[in-house]
């Protein structure tokens, strides 16, 4: 599952990595968690950018997923500033006993990753919007992930 962070503020004098969610962003993060929970999607592992807005997005999602076993959460610096190839390599390094991963990051990388994994999937021309989710099915081990081999199951842009 690929999730773009929720709506973030752009306060003057605040570094990009420290941008907080807006009130709407907090509400939309909770809505994203409820969307996942209502469809039975629960991560075994969360790979999250360490930026403030992605961490806050995860916390909002986690509250909505409170009834499921808590996943392992890893804050990965590469999800903030690496490119699509490095992010794919991060996924390829996930242990095979992990069934479901929730990756929380930033555009354009998360939209490009989703498109790369399933080039036939129907998407918004602008990619994932804030709080946008793309759910992909993996065939085979994580180490075998490559462009075009993880079909898109569904997408959503939950809003509060």
Buried (B, 14 or more C-beta within 10 A) or exposed (E): BBBBBBBBEEEEEEEEBEBBBBEBBBBBBBBBBBBBBEEEBBBBBBBBBBBBBBBBBBBBBBEBBEEBEEBEBBBBEBBBBBEBEEBBEBBEEBEEEEEBBBBBBBBBBBBBBBBBBBEEBEBEEEBBBBBBBBBBEBEEEBEEBEBEBBBBBBBBBBBB
